[in-house]
Amino acid sequence: MDENDIKKLFMRVAQSPGTVPEEAAKVFSLLVSTTLAYRDRLRETSGITVTVQDVRTSLNLFLVAVHTRRLPRTDNRIHDDLVKLWLDELKPYI
């Protein structure tokens, strides 16, 4: 699955969730549940709030990582953590 495939997947899920293939829905659900678990854990352990912008930025970095097969360097713990979590969770699909 390359960067364009992932972008198309997100767009399909966002536009018409009822017609998304089961495999794509699983991937999307995994991303969402991983993100929410991370958000809750971070808030509980350190009082830090994960914002929508954090998730958007992390998704862009995730796409870069998938495309280049390298982790982008950032100075933001949240972005780094989310990208790594997503990559770990989605290894079977990438």
C-alpha distances in whole Angstrom, upper triangle without the diagonal:
4,7,8,6,7,10,11,10,13,15,15,16,18,20,20,20,22,19,16,15,16,12,11,15,14,11,13,17,16,15,18,20,19,20,23,24,24,26,29,29,29,32,34,34,34,35,32,31,27,27,24,24,23,20,19,20,18,15,15,16,12,10,13,12,8,9,12,12,15,16,18,22,24,27,26,26,24,21,21,21,19,16,17,17,14,12,15,14,10,11,11,7,5
4,6,5,6,9,10,11,13,14,15,17,19,20,21,21,23,21,18,17,19,16,14,17,17,14,15,19,18,16,19,22,20,21,24,25,25,26,29,30,29,32,34,34,34,35,32,30,26,26,24,23,22,19,18,18,16,14,13,13,11,8,10,10,7,6,10,10,13,15,16,20,22,25,24,25,23,20,20,21,18,15,17,18,15,13,16,16,13,13,14,11,8
4,5,5,6,9,10,11,12,14,16,17,18,20,20,23,21,18,18,20,17,14,17,18,14,15,18,17,15,18,21,20,19,23,24,23,24,28,28,28,30,33,33,33,33,29,28,24,23,21,20,19,17,15,15,14,11,10,11,9,5,7,9,6,6,9,11,13,14,14,18,19,23,22,23,21,18,18,19,17,14,16,17,14,13,17,17,14,14,16,13,10
4,5,5,6,8,10,11,12,14,15,16,18,19,21,19,16,17,19,17,14,17,18,15,15,19,19,17,19,22,22,21,24,26,26,27,30,31,30,32,35,35,35,35,32,30,26,25,22,21,21,18,16,17,16,13,12,14,12,9,11,13,10,9,13,14,17,18,18,21,23,26,25,26,24,21,21,23,20,17,20,20,17,16,20,19,16,17,18,14,13
4,6,5,6,9,10,10,12,14,15,16,16,19,16,13,13,15,13,10,14,15,12,13,16,16,15,18,20,20,20,23,25,25,26,29,30,30,32,34,35,35,35,32,30,26,25,22,22,22,19,17,18,17,14,14,15,13,10,13,14,11,10,14,15,18,19,19,23,24,28,26,27,24,21,22,23,20,17,19,19,16,15,18,17,14,15,15,12,10
4,5,5,6,9,10,11,12,14,15,15,18,16,13,13,15,13,10,12,13,10,10,14,14,12,14,17,17,17,20,21,21,22,25,26,26,28,31,31,31,31,28,26,22,21,19,19,18,15,14,15,14,10,11,12,10,8,11,12,9,10,14,14,16,17,17,21,21,25,23,23,21,18,19,19,16,14,16,16,13,13,16,15,11,14,14,11,10
4,5,5,6,9,10,11,12,14,15,18,16,14,15,17,15,12,14,15,13,11,15,16,13,15,19,18,17,20,23,22,23,26,27,27,28,31,32,32,31,28,26,22,21,17,17,18,15,12,14,14,10,10,13,11,8,12,13,11,12,15,16,18,18,18,21,22,25,23,24,21,18,20,21,17,15,18,18,15,15,19,18,15,17,18,14,13
4,5,5,6,9,10,10,12,13,15,13,11,12,15,14,10,13,15,13,12,15,17,15,17,20,20,20,22,25,25,25,28,30,30,31,34,35,35,34,31,28,25,23,20,20,21,18,16,17,17,13,14,16,14,12,15,17,14,14,18,19,21,22,22,25,25,28,27,27,25,22,23,24,20,19,21,21,17,18,21,19,16,19,19,15,15
4,5,5,6,9,10,11,10,13,11,8,10,12,10,7,9,11,9,8,12,13,12,14,17,17,17,19,22,22,23,25,27,27,29,31,32,33,32,30,27,23,22,19,20,20,17,15,17,16,13,14,16,14,12,16,17,14,15,19,19,21,21,22,25,25,28,26,26,23,21,22,22,19,17,20,19,15,16,19,17,14,16,16,12,13
4,6,5,6,9,10,10,13,13,10,12,14,13,9,10,12,10,8,11,13,11,11,15,16,15,17,20,20,20,23,25,25,26,29,30,30,29,26,24,20,19,15,16,17,13,12,15,14,10,12,15,13,11,15,16,15,16,19,20,21,21,21,24,23,26,24,24,21,19,20,20,17,16,19,18,14,16,19,16,14,17,18,14,15
4,6,5,6,8,10,13,12,10,13,15,15,11,12,15,13,11,14,16,14,15,18,19,18,20,23,23,23,26,28,28,29,31,33,33,32,29,26,22,20,17,18,19,16,14,16,17,13,14,17,16,14,17,19,17,18,21,22,24,24,23,26,26,28,26,27,24,21,23,24,20,19,22,21,18,19,22,20,18,21,21,18,18
4,5,5,6,7,10,8,7,10,12,13,9,10,13,12,10,13,16,15,15,18,20,19,21,24,25,25,27,29,30,30,33,35,35,34,31,28,25,23,20,21,22,18,17,20,19,16,17,20,18,16,20,21,19,20,23,24,26,26,26,29,29,31,29,29,26,24,26,26,22,21,24,23,19,21,23,21,18,21,21,17,18
4,6,6,5,8,8,6,9,11,11,8,7,11,10,8,10,13,12,12,15,17,16,18,20,22,22,24,26,27,27,30,32,32,31,29,25,22,21,18,19,20,17,16,19,18,15,17,20,18,17,20,21,19,21,24,24,26,25,26,29,28,30,28,28,24,23,24,24,20,20,22,21,17,19,21,19,17,20,20,16,18
4,6,6,10,11,9,13,14,15,12,11,14,13,10,12,15,13,12,16,18,16,17,21,22,21,23,26,26,26,29,31,31,30,27,24,21,19,15,17,19,15,14,18,18,14,16,19,18,17,21,22,20,22,25,26,27,26,26,28,28,30,27,27,24,22,24,24,20,20,23,22,18,21,23,21,19,22,22,19,20
4,6,9,9,9,13,15,17,13,13,16,16,13,15,18,17,16,19,21,20,21,24,25,25,27,29,30,30,33,35,35,33,31,27,24,22,19,20,22,19,17,21,21,18,19,22,21,20,23,25,23,24,27,28,30,29,29,31,31,33,30,31,27,25,28,28,24,24,27,25,22,24,26,24,22,25,25,22,23
4,6,6,7,11,13,15,12,11,15,15,13,14,18,17,16,19,22,21,22,25,26,26,28,30,31,31,33,36,36,35,33,29,26,25,21,23,24,21,20,23,23,20,22,25,23,22,25,26,24,25,29,29,31,31,31,34,33,35,33,33,29,28,30,29,25,25,28,26,23,25,27,24,22,25,24,21,23
4,6,6,9,10,12,10,8,12,13,10,11,15,15,14,16,19,19,19,22,24,23,25,27,29,29,31,33,34,33,31,27,25,23,20,23,23,20,19,23,22,19,21,24,22,21,25,26,24,25,29,29,30,30,30,33,32,34,31,31,27,26,28,27,23,24,26,24,21,23,24,21,20,23,22,19,21
4,6,9,10,13,11,9,13,15,13,13,17,18,17,19,21,22,22,24,26,26,28,30,32,32,34,36,37,36,34,31,28,27,24,26,27,24,23,27,26,23,25,28,25,24,28,29,26,28,32,31,33,33,33,36,36,38,35,34,31,30,32,30,27,27,29,27,23,26,27,23,22,25,24,21,23
4,6,9,12,10,9,13,14,13,15,18,18,18,20,23,23,24,26,28,28,30,32,33,34,36,38,39,38,36,33,30,29,25,27,28,24,24,27,26,23,25,27,25,23,27,28,25,26,30,30,32,32,33,36,36,38,36,35,32,30,32,31,27,27,29,27,24,25,27,23,21,24,23,20,22
4,6,8,6,6,10,11,10,12,14,15,15,18,20,20,21,24,25,26,27,29,31,32,33,35,36,36,33,30,27,26,23,25,26,22,21,24,23,20,22,24,21,20,24,24,21,23,27,26,29,29,29,33,33,35,33,32,29,27,29,28,24,24,25,23,20,21,23,20,18,20,19,16,18
4,6,5,6,9,10,11,12,14,16,17,18,20,21,23,24,26,27,29,30,32,33,35,36,37,37,35,32,29,29,26,27,27,24,23,26,24,21,23,25,22,21,24,24,21,23,26,26,28,28,30,33,33,36,34,33,30,28,29,28,25,24,25,23,20,21,22,19,16,19,17,14,16
4,5,5,6,9,10,10,12,14,15,16,18,20,21,22,24,25,27,28,30,31,33,34,36,35,34,31,28,28,26,28,27,23,24,26,24,21,24,25,22,21,25,24,22,24,27,26,28,28,30,33,33,36,33,32,29,28,28,27,24,23,24,22,19,20,20,17,15,17,15,13,16
4,5,5,6,9,10,11,13,14,15,17,19,20,21,23,24,26,27,29,30,32,33,34,34,32,30,27,27,25,27,26,22,22,25,22,19,22,23,19,19,22,21,18,20,24,22,25,25,27,30,31,33,31,30,27,26,26,24,21,21,21,19,16,17,17,14,12,14,11,9,12
4,5,5,6,8,10,11,12,14,15,17,18,20,21,23,24,26,27,29,30,32,33,33,30,28,25,24,22,23,23,19,19,21,19,16,19,20,17,16,20,19,16,18,22,21,23,23,25,28,28,31,29,28,25,23,24,23,19,19,20,18,15,16,17,14,11,14,13,10,12
4,5,5,6,8,10,10,12,14,15,16,18,20,21,22,24,26,27,28,30,31,31,29,26,23,23,21,23,22,19,19,22,20,17,20,21,18,18,22,21,19,21,24,23,25,25,26,29,29,31,29,28,24,23,24,23,19,19,20,18,15,17,18,14,13,16,14,12,15
4,5,5,6,9,10,10,12,14,15,16,18,20,21,22,24,26,27,28,30,30,28,26,23,23,21,23,22,19,20,22,20,17,20,21,18,18,21,20,18,21,24,22,24,24,25,28,28,30,28,26,23,22,23,21,18,18,18,16,13,15,15,11,10,13,12,10,13
4,5,5,6,9,10,11,12,14,15,17,18,20,21,22,24,26,27,28,28,26,24,21,21,19,21,20,16,17,19,16,14,17,17,14,14,18,17,14,17,20,19,20,20,22,25,25,27,25,23,21,19,20,18,15,14,15,13,10,11,12,9,7,11,10,8,10
4,5,5,6,9,10,11,12,14,16,17,18,20,21,23,24,26,27,27,24,22,19,19,16,18,17,14,14,17,15,12,15,17,14,14,18,17,15,18,21,20,22,21,22,24,24,26,24,23,19,18,19,18,14,14,16,14,11,13,14,11,10,14,13,11,13
4,5,5,6,8,10,11,12,14,15,16,18,20,21,22,24,25,25,23,21,18,19,17,19,18,15,16,19,16,14,18,19,16,17,21,20,18,21,24,23,24,23,24,26,26,27,24,23,20,19,20,18,15,16,17,14,11,14,15,11,11,15,14,13,15
4,5,5,6,8,10,11,12,14,15,16,18,20,21,22,24,24,22,20,17,19,17,19,18,14,16,18,15,14,17,17,14,16,19,18,16,20,22,20,21,20,22,24,24,25,22,21,18,17,18,15,12,13,14,10,8,11,11,7,8,12,12,11,13
4,6,5,6,9,10,11,12,14,15,16,18,20,21,22,22,20,18,15,15,14,16,14,11,12,14,11,10,14,14,11,13,16,15,14,17,20,18,19,17,19,21,20,22,19,18,15,14,15,13,9,10,12,9,6,10,11,8,8,12,13,12,13
4,5,5,6,9,10,10,12,14,15,16,18,20,21,20,18,16,13,14,12,15,14,10,12,15,13,11,15,16,14,16,19,18,18,21,23,22,22,20,21,23,22,23,20,19,15,15,16,14,11,13,14,11,10,13,14,11,12,16,16,15,17
4,5,5,6,9,10,11,12,14,15,16,18,20,20,18,16,14,15,15,17,16,13,15,18,15,14,18,18,16,18,21,20,20,23,25,23,24,22,23,24,23,24,21,19,16,16,17,14,12,14,14,11,10,14,13,10,12,16,16,16,18
4,6,5,6,9,10,11,12,14,15,16,18,18,17,15,13,15,14,16,14,11,14,16,13,13,16,16,14,16,19,17,17,21,22,21,21,18,20,21,20,21,18,16,13,13,14,11,8,11,11,7,7,11,10,8,10,13,15,15,16
4,6,5,6,9,10,11,12,14,15,16,16,14,12,9,11,11,13,11,8,11,13,10,11,14,14,13,16,18,17,17,21,22,21,21,18,19,20,18,19,16,14,10,11,12,10,7,10,11,8,8,12,12,11,13,16,18,17,18
4,5,5,6,9,10,11,12,14,15,15,13,11,9,11,11,14,12,10,14,16,14,14,18,18,16,19,22,21,21,24,26,25,24,22,22,23,21,22,18,16,13,14,15,13,10,14,15,12,12,15,15,13,16,19,20,20,21
4,5,5,6,9,10,11,12,14,14,13,12,11,14,15,17,15,13,17,18,15,16,20,19,18,21,23,21,22,25,27,25,24,22,23,23,22,22,18,16,13,15,15,12,11,14,14,11,12,15,14,13,15,18,20,20,21
4,5,5,6,8,10,10,12,12,11,10,9,12,13,15,12,11,15,15,13,14,18,17,16,19,21,19,20,24,25,23,22,19,19,20,18,18,15,12,9,11,12,9,8,11,11,9,11,14,13,12,15,18,20,20,21
4,6,5,6,9,10,11,10,8,7,6,9,11,13,10,10,14,15,13,15,18,17,17,20,22,21,22,25,26,25,24,21,21,21,19,18,15,12,9,12,13,11,9,13,14,12,13,17,17,16,18,21,23,23,24
4,6,5,6,9,10,9,9,9,9,12,14,16,14,14,17,18,17,18,22,21,20,24,25,24,25,29,30,28,27,24,24,24,22,21,18,15,12,15,17,13,13,16,17,14,16,19,19,17,20,23,25,25,26
4,6,5,6,8,9,9,10,10,14,16,18,15,15,19,19,17,19,22,21,20,24,25,24,25,29,29,27,26,23,23,23,21,20,17,14,12,15,15,12,12,16,15,13,15,18,17,17,20,22,24,25,26
4,5,5,6,7,6,7,8,12,15,16,13,14,17,17,15,18,21,20,19,23,24,23,25,28,28,27,25,21,21,21,18,17,14,11,9,12,13,10,11,15,15,13,16,19,18,18,21,23,26,26,26
4,6,6,4,5,6,8,11,14,16,14,15,18,19,17,20,23,22,22,25,27,26,28,30,31,30,28,25,24,24,21,19,16,13,11,15,16,14,14,18,18,16,19,22,21,21,24,26,29,29,29
4,6,6,8,9,12,15,18,20,17,18,22,22,21,23,26,25,25,28,29,28,30,33,33,32,30,27,27,26,24,22,19,16,14,18,19,16,16,20,20,18,20,23,22,22,25,27,29,30,31
4,6,8,11,13,16,19,21,18,19,23,22,21,23,26,25,24,28,29,27,29,32,32,31,29,25,26,24,22,20,17,14,13,17,17,15,16,20,19,17,20,23,22,22,25,27,29,30,31
4,5,9,11,15,18,19,16,18,21,21,20,23,25,23,24,27,28,27,29,32,32,31,28,25,24,23,20,18,15,12,12,16,16,14,16,19,19,18,21,23,23,23,26,28,31,31,31
4,7,10,13,16,17,15,17,20,20,20,22,25,24,24,28,29,28,30,33,33,32,30,26,26,24,21,19,16,14,13,16,18,16,17,20,21,20,22,25,25,24,27,30,32,32,32
4,7,9,13,14,12,14,17,17,16,19,21,20,21,24,25,25,27,29,30,29,27,23,22,21,18,16,12,11,9,13,15,13,14,17,18,17,19,22,22,23,25,27,30,30,30
4,6,10,11,9,11,14,15,14,17,19,19,20,23,24,24,26,28,29,29,27,23,22,21,18,17,13,12,10,12,15,14,13,17,18,17,18,22,22,22,24,27,29,29,29
4,7,8,6,7,11,11,11,13,16,16,16,19,20,20,22,25,26,25,24,20,19,19,16,15,12,11,7,9,12,11,10,13,15,14,15,18,19,19,21,23,26,25,25
4,5,5,7,9,10,11,13,15,15,16,19,20,21,22,24,26,26,24,21,20,20,17,16,13,13,10,11,14,14,12,15,17,16,17,20,21,21,22,25,27,26,26
4,5,5,6,9,10,11,13,14,15,17,19,20,21,23,24,25,24,21,20,20,18,18,15,15,12,11,15,15,12,14,18,17,16,19,21,20,21,24,26,24,24
4,5,5,6,8,10,11,12,14,15,17,18,20,21,23,23,22,19,17,18,15,15,12,14,11,10,14,15,12,14,17,17,16,19,22,21,21,24,27,25,24
4,6,5,6,9,10,10,12,14,15,16,18,20,21,21,20,16,15,15,12,13,9,10,7,6,10,11,9,11,14,14,14,16,19,19,19,22,25,23,22
4,5,5,6,9,10,10,12,14,15,16,18,20,20,19,16,15,16,14,15,12,12,9,7,11,11,8,9,13,12,11,14,16,16,16,19,22,20,20
4,5,5,6,9,10,11,13,14,15,17,19,19,19,16,15,16,14,16,13,14,11,9,13,13,11,11,15,15,13,15,18,18,18,20,23,21,20
4,5,5,6,9,10,11,12,14,15,17,18,16,14,12,13,11,12,10,12,10,7,10,12,10,10,13,14,13,15,18,18,18,20,23,21,20
4,5,5,6,9,10,10,12,14,15,15,14,11,10,12,10,12,10,10,8,5,7,9,6,6,10,11,10,11,14,15,15,17,20,18,17
4,5,5,6,9,10,10,12,14,15,14,12,12,14,13,16,14,14,12,9,11,12,8,7,11,11,9,11,14,14,13,16,18,16,15
4,5,5,6,9,10,11,12,14,13,12,10,13,12,15,14,15,13,10,12,14,11,9,13,14,12,13,16,17,16,18,20,18,16
4,5,5,6,9,10,10,11,10,8,6,9,9,12,11,13,12,8,9,11,9,7,10,12,11,11,14,16,15,16,19,18,15
4,5,5,6,9,10,10,10,8,8,11,12,15,14,14,12,9,9,11,8,5,8,10,8,8,11,12,11,12,15,14,12
4,5,5,6,9,10,10,10,10,13,14,18,17,17,16,12,13,14,12,9,12,13,11,10,14,14,12,14,16,14,11
4,5,5,6,8,8,8,7,11,12,16,16,17,16,12,12,15,13,10,12,15,13,11,15,17,15,15,18,16,13
4,5,5,5,5,5,6,10,12,16,15,16,15,12,11,13,12,8,9,12,11,9,12,14,12,12,15,14,11
4,6,5,7,8,10,14,16,19,19,19,18,15,14,15,13,10,11,13,10,8,12,13,10,10,13,11,8
4,6,8,10,11,14,17,20,20,21,20,17,16,18,17,13,14,17,14,12,15,17,14,14,16,14,10
4,5,8,9,12,15,19,20,20,20,17,16,18,17,13,14,17,15,13,16,18,16,15,18,16,12
4,7,9,13,16,19,19,20,20,17,15,16,16,12,12,15,13,10,13,15,13,12,15,14,10
4,6,9,12,16,17,17,17,14,12,14,15,11,11,14,14,11,13,16,15,14,17,17,13
4,6,9,12,13,13,14,11,8,11,11,8,8,12,12,10,12,15,14,14,18,17,14
4,6,10,11,12,13,10,8,12,12,9,10,14,14,12,15,18,17,17,21,20,17
4,7,9,11,12,10,8,12,13,11,12,15,16,15,17,20,20,20,24,23,20
4,5,8,10,7,7,10,12,11,12,15,16,16,18,20,21,21,25,25,22
4,7,9,8,8,11,13,13,14,17,18,18,20,22,23,24,28,27,25
4,6,5,6,9,10,11,12,14,16,17,18,20,21,23,26,26,24
4,6,5,6,9,10,11,12,14,15,16,18,20,21,25,25,23
4,5,5,6,9,10,10,12,14,15,16,18,20,23,23,22
4,5,5,6,9,10,11,12,14,15,16,18,22,21,19
4,6,5,6,9,10,11,12,14,15,17,20,20,18
4,6,5,6,9,10,11,12,14,15,19,19,18
4,5,5,6,8,10,10,12,14,17,17,16
4,6,5,6,9,10,10,12,15,15,13
4,5,5,6,9,10,11,14,15,13
4,6,5,6,9,10,13,14,14
4,5,5,6,8,11,11,11
4,5,5,6,9,10,8
4,6,6,9,10,10
4,6,8,9,10
4,5,5,6
4,5,5
4,6
4
